[in-house]
Amino acid sequence: MIWRTCTRSSTPSIKIPRETLKKILEGLKTFEEKRMFLHQNITLGSVAKQLKTNTSYLSKVINSYKGKNFKSYLNGL
């Protein structure tokens, strides 16, 4: 398994398998393009389930790549 360390100046390094990271980023792109964030009662858990990942990885990717927490990410879409 190949791991990728994700770093951002304001966040600690995180380790996520490269394929998992790619899958989450692609899933978030689709989530945004299909405007799935407009569904009622959207939660970190429900998005993680849609992307077939866990909430920890999803949260870390959003924090590192979007520079926001989940709630701020949704509000910014």
Contacts in CASP RR format, 6 or more apart in sequence:
PFRMAT RR
TARGET T0000
AUTHOR 0000-0000-0000
METHOD contacts of the structure
MODEL  1
MIWRTCTRSSTPSIKIPRETLKKILEGLKTFEEKRMFLHQNITLGSVAKQ
LKTNTSYLSKVINSYKGKNFKSYLNGL
1 17 0 8 1.000
2 17 0 8 1.000
2 18 0 8 1.000
2 19 0 8 1.000
3 15 0 8 1.000
3 16 0 8 1.000
3 17 0 8 1.000
3 18 0 8 1.000
4 15 0 8 1.000
4 16 0 8 1.000
4 17 0 8 1.000
4 18 0 8 1.000
4 21 0 8 1.000
5 13 0 8 1.000
5 14 0 8 1.000
5 15 0 8 1.000
6 13 0 8 1.000
6 14 0 8 1.000
6 15 0 8 1.000
6 16 0 8 1.000
6 21 0 8 1.000
6 60 0 8 1.000
6 61 0 8 1.000
6 64 0 8 1.000
6 65 0 8 1.000
7 13 0 8 1.000
7 14 0 8 1.000
7 64 0 8 1.000
8 63 0 8 1.000
8 64 0 8 1.000
8 67 0 8 1.000
10 67 0 8 1.000
11 63 0 8 1.000
11 64 0 8 1.000
11 67 0 8 1.000
14 60 0 8 1.000
14 64 0 8 1.000
16 24 0 8 1.000
16 57 0 8 1.000
16 60 0 8 1.000
16 61 0 8 1.000
20 53 0 8 1.000
20 57 0 8 1.000
21 61 0 8 1.000
23 51 0 8 1.000
23 52 0 8 1.000
23 53 0 8 1.000
24 51 0 8 1.000
24 53 0 8 1.000
24 57 0 8 1.000
24 58 0 8 1.000
24 61 0 8 1.000
25 61 0 8 1.000
25 65 0 8 1.000
27 51 0 8 1.000
28 51 0 8 1.000
28 61 0 8 1.000
28 62 0 8 1.000
28 66 0 8 1.000
30 36 0 8 1.000
31 37 0 8 1.000
31 47 0 8 1.000
31 50 0 8 1.000
31 51 0 8 1.000
32 77 0 8 1.000
36 42 0 8 1.000
36 47 0 8 1.000
36 50 0 8 1.000
37 74 0 8 1.000
37 77 0 8 1.000
42 74 0 8 1.000
44 55 0 8 1.000
44 58 0 8 1.000
44 59 0 8 1.000
44 70 0 8 1.000
45 55 0 8 1.000
45 58 0 8 1.000
47 58 0 8 1.000
47 70 0 8 1.000
48 54 0 8 1.000
48 55 0 8 1.000
48 57 0 8 1.000
48 58 0 8 1.000
51 58 0 8 1.000
58 70 0 8 1.000
59 69 0 8 1.000
59 70 0 8 1.000
62 68 0 8 1.000
62 69 0 8 1.000
62 70 0 8 1.000
62 73 0 8 1.000
63 69 0 8 1.000
66 73 0 8 1.000
67 73 0 8 1.000
68 76 0 8 1.000
END
